[in-house]
Amino acid sequence: MSRHNLLPNEATLEEDLIDFDEEDPFENDERVRSIVMRGVDLKEYSTQIEAQLKQVEQESINDYTRESSNLVFLHQQIESCDSILETMQNLLTGFQSDLGNISEEIKYLQDQSTSLSIKIRNRQMVGNKLSTFIDRIILPPPLIRHICENEVNESFLEYLLALTKKMEFSSEQRSKQVLSVLDVEPDLERLRVKASSKIREFLLQKIYGFARPNIDIHHIQQGLLKFKYFYSFLSQYSIDVAVEVRSSYQEIQSKLSFGSFRNFLLGLLKLLLEIGNTQDRE
């Protein structure tokens, strides 16, 4: 059968079928193959599809036209949002810059705080040492009053010990070439001389008390033992006075010993004479 003897529909179908033998981009499309197998006219089908597309396009245009005011409003909203976001970005950028500055200030304040803490700690250490130094070198009024005005007794001994500590501390600081002790040394020297003078009078009075008749020497000696530090103070800070006190004590004790021994010998001689006289009478 020749191609010219075919019916028009058959010829068209044949042409469509023959087209499958050529390389067609829709050859593997299942929807196209299904339409062709059903004998649908592709031109008519494409015309329908094109009409539908135009209709959809027109409807889309109409929808867009109807929503144009909303789209304009939406566009304006978007632009407003963009402006707000830009403003927010600028604010955040400024805020970030401010945070950076604040961070630097915080770091500076932390460094300053650390430096001040170190300075305060150093000042406290110096203050404590200075306070201790002042307490040990200063001469409080009660100490001066008791050494200069009060009588020598057990209370005087307490203040004499305090004076000794201050004199020892002054001597120690002088060896370290601490110039501030030079201000207090004249007062210490006056107190030393005054204390030595009062101790001398007190000890000599006690020593001369041994010479009184009918005195309990042992009792006086026991009383002097409570004030043995007085002589130690004189031996360390007033050697000449210590020598005088020792010499006076030795002299008094020598006289007392000599007197006691003489009285003992006289008593013994008297006893011997009495025994001799008794024997002569017999």
C-alpha positions as CSV (number, residue, x, y, z in Angstrom):
1,M,0.0,0.0,0.0
2,S,1.4,3.3,-1.0
3,R,1.4,6.3,1.2
4,H,-0.9,8.2,-1.3
5,N,-3.7,5.6,-0.9
6,L,-3.9,6.1,2.9
7,L,-6.7,8.0,4.5
8,P,-5.9,11.4,5.7
9,N,-6.2,10.3,9.4
10,E,-4.2,7.2,8.7
11,A,-1.6,9.3,6.9
12,T,-1.4,11.7,9.9
13,L,-1.2,8.8,12.3
14,E,1.5,7.2,10.2
15,E,3.5,10.4,10.1
16,D,3.1,10.7,13.9
17,L,4.2,7.1,14.3
18,I,7.0,7.5,11.9
19,D,8.2,10.5,14.0
20,F,9.0,8.0,16.8
21,D,11.7,6.6,14.7
22,E,13.4,9.9,14.7
23,E,15.2,11.2,17.8
24,D,12.5,13.1,19.7
25,P,13.1,14.8,23.1
26,F,9.5,13.7,24.1
27,E,10.0,10.1,23.0
28,N,10.6,8.9,26.5
29,D,7.8,11.1,28.0
30,E,5.1,8.7,29.3
31,R,2.4,11.3,29.1
32,V,3.1,12.1,25.4
33,R,3.3,8.4,24.5
34,S,0.0,7.8,26.3
35,I,-1.7,10.6,24.3
36,V,-0.3,9.4,21.0
37,M,-1.3,5.9,21.7
38,R,-4.9,7.0,22.4
39,G,-5.0,8.6,18.9
40,V,-5.3,12.2,20.1
41,D,-4.5,14.9,17.6
42,L,-1.4,16.5,18.9
43,K,-2.0,19.8,17.1
44,E,-5.4,20.0,18.5
45,Y,-4.1,19.0,21.9
46,S,-1.3,21.6,21.8
47,T,-3.9,24.2,20.7
48,Q,-6.0,23.4,23.8
49,I,-2.9,23.5,26.0
50,E,-1.9,26.8,24.6
51,A,-5.4,28.2,25.1
52,Q,-5.3,27.0,28.7
53,L,-1.9,28.5,29.2
54,K,-3.2,31.8,27.8
55,Q,-6.2,31.6,30.1
56,V,-4.0,30.9,33.1
57,E,-1.7,33.7,32.1
58,Q,-4.6,36.1,31.7
59,E,-6.0,35.0,35.1
60,S,-2.5,35.5,36.6
61,I,-2.4,39.0,35.1
62,N,-5.8,39.7,36.4
63,D,-4.8,38.4,39.9
64,Y,-1.7,40.5,39.8
65,T,-3.7,43.5,38.7
66,R,-6.2,43.0,41.5
67,E,-3.4,42.5,44.0
68,S,-1.2,45.3,42.7
69,S,-2.2,47.6,45.5
70,N,-1.4,44.9,48.0
71,L,1.9,44.2,46.2
72,V,2.7,47.9,46.3
73,F,1.9,48.0,50.0
74,L,4.0,44.8,50.5
75,H,6.8,46.5,48.6
76,Q,6.6,49.5,50.7
77,Q,6.5,47.3,53.8
78,I,9.6,45.5,52.6
79,E,11.4,48.8,51.9
80,S,10.3,49.9,55.4
81,C,11.6,46.7,56.9
82,D,14.8,47.2,54.9
83,S,15.1,50.7,56.4
84,I,14.4,49.4,59.9
85,L,16.9,46.6,59.5
86,E,19.5,49.0,58.2
87,T,18.8,51.2,61.2
88,M,19.1,48.2,63.5
89,Q,22.3,47.2,61.8
90,N,23.7,50.7,62.3
91,L,22.6,50.6,66.0
92,L,24.1,47.1,66.5
93,T,27.3,48.3,64.8
94,G,27.4,51.3,67.1
95,F,26.5,49.1,70.1
96,Q,29.3,46.7,69.1
97,S,31.7,49.6,68.9
98,D,30.4,50.8,72.3
99,L,30.9,47.4,73.8
100,G,34.4,47.4,72.5
101,N,35.1,50.7,74.2
102,I,33.4,49.5,77.3
103,S,35.5,46.3,77.2
104,E,38.6,48.5,77.0
105,E,37.4,50.6,79.9
106,I,36.6,47.5,82.0
107,K,40.1,46.2,81.3
108,Y,41.5,49.6,82.2
109,L,39.5,49.6,85.4
110,Q,40.6,46.0,86.2
111,D,44.2,47.0,85.7
112,Q,43.6,50.1,87.9
113,S,41.9,48.0,90.5
114,T,44.7,45.5,90.6
115,S,47.2,48.3,90.9
116,L,45.3,50.0,93.7
117,S,44.9,46.7,95.5
118,I,48.7,46.2,95.3
119,K,49.3,49.7,96.5
120,I,46.8,49.3,99.4
121,R,48.4,46.0,100.4
122,N,51.8,47.6,100.3
123,R,50.6,50.6,102.3
124,Q,49.0,48.3,104.9
125,M,52.2,46.4,105.2
126,V,54.2,49.6,105.6
127,G,51.6,51.0,107.9
128,N,51.7,47.8,110.1
129,K,55.5,47.9,110.2
130,L,55.5,51.7,110.9
131,S,52.9,51.3,113.6
132,T,55.0,48.5,115.3
133,F,58.1,50.6,115.0
134,I,56.4,53.7,116.6
135,D,54.9,51.6,119.4
136,R,58.3,50.2,120.2
137,I,60.2,53.5,120.0
138,I,57.8,56.0,121.4
139,L,57.8,57.0,125.0
140,P,54.2,57.0,126.3
141,P,53.4,59.5,129.1
142,P,52.6,56.9,131.7
143,L,56.1,55.4,131.3
144,I,57.8,58.8,131.7
145,R,55.6,59.7,134.7
146,H,56.3,56.5,136.6
147,I,60.0,56.6,136.0
148,C,60.3,60.3,136.9
149,E,57.7,60.8,139.6
150,N,56.6,57.5,141.3
151,E,58.5,55.8,144.1
152,V,60.5,52.7,143.5
153,N,58.5,49.6,144.1
154,E,57.2,46.5,142.2
155,S,55.2,48.7,139.9
156,F,58.3,50.7,139.1
157,L,60.0,47.4,138.1
158,E,57.3,46.9,135.4
159,Y,58.0,50.3,133.8
160,L,61.7,49.8,134.2
161,L,61.4,46.6,132.1
162,A,59.5,48.6,129.5
163,L,62.2,51.2,129.4
164,T,64.8,48.6,128.9
165,K,63.0,47.1,125.9
166,K,62.8,50.6,124.3
167,M,66.5,51.2,124.9
168,E,67.4,47.9,123.4
169,F,65.3,48.5,120.4
170,S,66.8,52.0,120.0
171,S,70.3,50.5,120.1
172,E,69.3,47.9,117.5
173,Q,67.9,50.5,115.2
174,R,70.9,52.8,115.6
175,S,73.1,49.9,114.4
176,K,70.9,49.8,111.3
177,Q,71.4,53.5,110.8
178,V,67.8,54.3,111.3
179,L,67.9,58.1,111.7
180,S,64.4,58.5,113.4
181,V,65.8,57.0,116.6
182,L,68.0,60.1,117.0
183,D,64.9,62.1,118.0
184,V,64.0,59.9,120.9
185,E,67.5,59.0,122.2
186,P,67.8,62.2,124.3
187,D,64.6,61.4,126.1
188,L,65.8,57.8,126.6
189,E,69.0,59.0,128.0
190,R,67.3,61.3,130.5
191,L,65.0,58.5,131.6
192,R,68.0,56.2,132.0
193,V,69.8,58.7,134.2
194,K,66.7,59.3,136.3
195,A,65.9,55.6,136.7
196,S,69.5,54.8,137.6
197,S,69.5,57.6,140.2
198,K,66.3,56.4,141.8
199,I,67.4,52.8,141.8
200,R,70.7,53.9,143.5
201,E,68.9,55.7,146.3
202,F,66.5,52.7,146.7
203,L,69.2,50.1,146.9
204,L,71.5,52.1,149.1
205,Q,68.6,52.8,151.5
206,K,68.0,49.0,151.7
207,I,71.7,48.3,152.1
208,Y,72.1,50.9,154.9
209,G,69.1,49.3,156.6
210,F,71.3,46.4,157.4
211,A,73.2,48.6,159.9
212,R,70.2,49.3,162.1
213,P,70.3,47.5,165.4
214,N,68.1,44.5,166.0
215,I,67.3,44.2,162.3
216,D,66.3,40.9,160.6
217,I,69.1,40.8,157.9
218,H,67.7,37.6,156.3
219,H,64.3,39.3,155.8
220,I,65.9,42.3,154.2
221,Q,68.0,40.1,151.9
222,Q,64.9,38.1,150.8
223,G,63.1,41.4,150.1
224,L,66.0,42.6,147.9
225,L,65.8,39.4,145.8
226,K,62.5,40.7,144.3
227,F,64.4,43.7,142.9
228,K,67.4,41.9,141.6
229,Y,66.7,43.3,138.1
230,F,67.5,46.7,139.5
231,Y,71.1,45.8,139.8
232,S,71.1,44.1,136.4
233,F,69.8,47.3,134.9
234,L,72.6,49.3,136.6
235,S,75.2,46.8,135.5
236,Q,74.1,47.2,131.9
237,Y,73.3,50.9,131.6
238,S,75.0,52.6,134.7
239,I,78.2,50.7,135.5
240,D,79.6,53.4,137.8
241,V,76.4,53.3,139.9
242,A,76.4,49.5,139.9
243,V,80.0,49.6,141.2
244,E,79.0,52.1,143.9
245,V,76.1,50.0,145.0
246,R,78.2,46.8,145.1
247,S,80.9,48.5,147.0
248,S,78.5,49.8,149.6
249,Y,76.9,46.4,150.0
250,Q,80.3,44.8,150.4
251,E,81.3,47.4,153.0
252,I,78.1,47.0,155.0
253,Q,78.3,43.2,154.9
254,S,82.0,43.3,155.9
255,K,81.2,45.5,158.9
256,L,78.2,43.3,159.8
257,S,80.3,40.2,159.5
258,F,83.2,41.8,161.5
259,G,80.7,43.0,164.2
260,S,79.0,39.6,164.4
261,F,82.4,37.9,164.7
262,R,83.7,40.3,167.2
263,N,80.5,40.0,169.3
264,F,80.9,36.2,169.0
265,L,84.5,36.3,170.2
266,L,83.7,38.7,173.0
267,G,80.9,36.5,174.1
268,L,83.1,33.5,173.9
269,L,85.9,35.2,176.0
270,K,83.3,36.3,178.5
271,L,82.1,32.8,178.8
272,L,85.7,31.5,179.2
273,L,86.3,34.1,182.0
274,E,83.2,33.1,183.8
275,I,84.2,29.5,183.6
276,G,87.8,30.4,184.8
277,N,86.4,32.4,187.8
278,T,84.1,29.6,188.8
279,Q,87.0,27.1,188.8
280,D,89.1,29.5,190.9
281,R,86.5,29.8,193.6
282,E,86.2,26.0,193.8
